[in-house]
């Protein structure tokens, strides 16, 4: 029986979140597919079927990080003064970087 798309998307998201948590808590050496799968409470085959390999998972983590950064930057006030706008964006970027060191 085929896995419904919503369930597949949920598992994919859970795997990415598990990888991010492992990176944040234990560093890059913790990014082992078996460990990521265990942290997401799924089989290792789920990682392979969604990302192909470790490089695919890492690319998904990078993408998630940039999507989160983009979202953080869209919430910044954009005043008419270009210098103030750049300052606001720079400060938002720094806040995001400090809060999300694993990304």
Secondary structure, 3 states (H helix, E strand, C coil): CCCCHHHHHHHHHHHHHHHHHHHHHHCHHHCCHHHHHHHCCCCHHHHHHHHCCHHHHHHHHHHHHHHHHHHHHHCCCCCCCHHHHHHHHHHHHHHHHHHCCCC
